[in-house]
Amino acid sequence: MLQPIIQKPSYPQNSGHLYGLGVGPGDPELLTLKALRLLQAAPVVAYPVLEDGKSLARSIIADYLSGSQIEIPMYFPFKPDQSAQPFYDKAAEKLAEHLSASQDVVVLCEGDPFFYGTFMYLFTRLSERFPTEVVPGVSSVMASASVLGTPLTYRNDAFMVLSGILPAETLADRLKVADAAAIIKIGRHFSKVYAVLNQLGLTERALYIERATMPNQRIVPLKQVNLETVPYFSLILIPSQWQP
C-alpha cells in the first residue's frame, strides 16, 4: 500500500530557526541539556512577561544568558474580559522579523511548551513559515509529584489533568471516572474546586502545593489553604489508590 506523502512547508531561504524551549517549573537545574545548548547559542531570546515587566520564564534561566543576546519581552493578558490573540499576533510578527533576517530565536516557556504552554499560540502562527523545533520541559504536574513524594499512577490507572476553571459539574463528572488526577489553574477557583473534592470525598487524598521547585515553594494541607492567597502557580494532586 502506498503511504501518503506528507508535504513539508516551504521555508524562506536562509531563514532563522524558531525554538520553543520548555524551561521547567522553576528550578534552573531542571532545564534539559538540549534546551541549555540552544539557549546559549541563540542570538535572540523571547519570553512572556507580566504587566509589570517581570518574567518567571526568564528568571529561571537568567544565569545562563550571555548578556549579549537580543531579548524580546512579550506581554500576553490573561484576563476573562480581554482577548490575548492580538498580542500573540503582534509577538509573532516581531519574532518573524528576526527569523526573516536569518537569526535563530528561542522562546522560553515555563514547564513544557505543548502542555498548556504559551508557546503553542506562537507555534500555530509561525511553524508553517519558519523551521521550528519544540524542546520538551519538565511540567509542573510531574515536578509536584516528585516534590510531594507521591507516585501519580500505577499499572493501568487512568490519569486525568483538569483545569480548575471548568464548571463544578464538569469537574465532578470527570473526577468520578479518574483513578488519579491533577487539577491546575486553581487560583481564584480554589473554593469551587474544594467544594467538588469535598462532595466526592476526595479531600483526604488530595495534596496541595504552590510554586513547585521554586524558592518560595509551599506545601499546605488542603484544609488549611487560605482562599485569599491561592496563586496561579498552584495545583492539587489526587494520587492513585493502588497498593503495591
N, C-alpha and C positions, 0 to 999 in steps of 0.2 A: 504494500500500500504506500502510495506517495505521501510524504509528510508535507504539511502546509509550510509554505515559505513565509517566514516572519521578516517583513521588510524593516530594516533598521532606518532610523531617521537620518536624513542627510544634513550633516552639520556644516556650518561655515568653515572654510579652510583656515587652519591655524587658530581656531577659537580656543579659549581657555577651557579648563575643566572645572566643573562645579562639583563640590564635595559636601555632602551633608554629614557632619560628624556628630555622633552621639557622644556626649561628654560625661554621661553617667549622672547619678543622683546628687552628687555634691562632694564626695571625697575625691580629690585630684588624683589619687593613686589608683582609682578605678577606671581611669582613661586607658583605652587599649593602646598597644604599641603602634598599631597602624594609624589610629587617629592622631597620636602624638607626632608621628613622622610626617603625615600630611599637613598637620597644623603648622609645624615649624618650617615646612618647605614652601608654604603658600605665601604669595605676596599680598593677598587680600583676605582679611578675616571679618566676617559679618556675624552679628549676633542680635537677638531680641533684647530690648530694654523696656523698662517701665517708664511711666510719665516723668519720674524724677531723674531719668537717665541711667539708673542703676541696672546692672545686668548680672543675674545669677550665673548664666552660662559662661560669661567672660570671667567672673570671679573664680570659677572652678579651675580654669586653665591659665589664669593670669601669670603665674610664674613660668609658664612655658613659652610666652610670647617673646619675640626677639627685640621688640622696641622699634624696629624699622618697618614693620608691616603697616599697610593701609588698613584702618579699621572703619567698619561701616555699622553704626548702631541702627537698629530697625525697631521702630515703635509700632506695636500692634495692640489696639484696645481690646480688652476682654470685658465688654460691658453688654448687658442684655439689650440696651437701647441704642447700640451703635455697632454697625457692621464693620468688621475688620478687613473685609475683602478689598476695598480701595487702597488700604495701607499695604496689603500684600502685592497688589498691582504695582504700586509705587516702588516698593522694595525690589521687586523682581526686575523692573526696568533699570534700577540703579545697578544691580548686580550684572545685568546684561551688558551694560556699558563696559564694565571691566572684562567680562568674558569675551566680548567682541574685540577687545584690544589685546587679546591673547594672554590675558592674566588669569591664572588659576584662582578660584575663590573657594574658601571653606566657610560653611555656615555652621555655627555652633548650635547644638540643640540639646537641651537638658534631657537626661535619660536616653531614650532611643528615638531616632528621627521618625520612624514609622509606627511608633506606639504613642498615639495622641500627641505627636510632636509638631511644633510649629513649622518645621521644615517641609512637611507634606504639602503645604499650600504653595510653597515656592517651587517644589518639585513638579507639581502639576502645571505650573506656568513656564518652567524653563527646560525641563528634561527633553522636550521634543526639539528644542532649539540648540542646545549645547550638550556635549558629552557629560554625563552625570553619574556619580557613584555615591552610594549611601554606605556609611560605615556604622554598623550597629553599636549600640552602647548598652550599659547596664541600666535596666529600668528600675524605677523606684519600688515597684512591686517586689522584684527579686531581691533588691537591696534590703528592703524592710523585713522580708522573711529571714534573711541572714542575720540582721541585727537583732531581731526578736528571738532568734534561735528556734524557729519552728518550721518543720517541713510543710510546704503548702499542700502537696498531693502525694498519694501513694498509688501504686498499681494502676487500676483503671478508673481512678477518680475523674469526675467531670469538674474542671476548674473554670470559673467564670470571673471576668473582670467587668465591673459595673460602675457607671457614673452616678455619683451622688445627686446629680442634677435631675435624674429620672423621677417621674411621679412615684409617690409612695406605693401605689397599687402595682406598678410595673416592677419596682424593686422587690416587692414581696413575692410576686409571681415567679420571678427569675431565681430568687434565693431559695425558693422551695424545691427547685429541681437541681441545685448545685451541691456537689459534695464538698466543695471548698470555693472560696470566693475572695476577691479583693474589691473594696469599694473605694474609688478615688474621687477626686474633685469634690471633697466634702465641704470645707469652708462653712459658708453661711447655711448650708443644707444639713448641718450636723443633727439638729433636733429632729428633723424628719427621718433621717437615717436611723437615729437611735430608737425612735418610736417603732419603726419597722422591725428592727432587730429584737426589740422587746416583745413585740407582737408575735414573732416567730420563735421566741425562746432561745435566741442566739447570743444574748448579751454576755453570758458566761464564757462562751467560746471566743468571742470577738476580741481582737487585740488592736490597740490604737497606738499610732506613732506619728510624730511630727518631724519633718525635715530629716528624714533618714540619712545617715552618714555625714550630715553637715555638722559644723562645730556646735551649733545650737540645737542639736537633736534632742527630742524629748519623748520618753515613753511614759504614758499615763494610763492608769486603769480607766476603762471606758466610763464607769460611773462617776469618775472624778474630773472629767473633762469640762472645762469652763466654756460654756456655749458662746461667750462673747469674744473669745480669743482663739478660735479654731482657724488656723491658717490654711491657705490654699494648698500648700505642700504638706498635707496630712492624709493619712489613709487608714482604713480599717481592714484587717485581715481576718478571715474566718477559715482557719486551717482545717485540714482533713481530720475526721474522727477515726480513721482506720488505725487499728492497733497491730503493730508488727508482732 
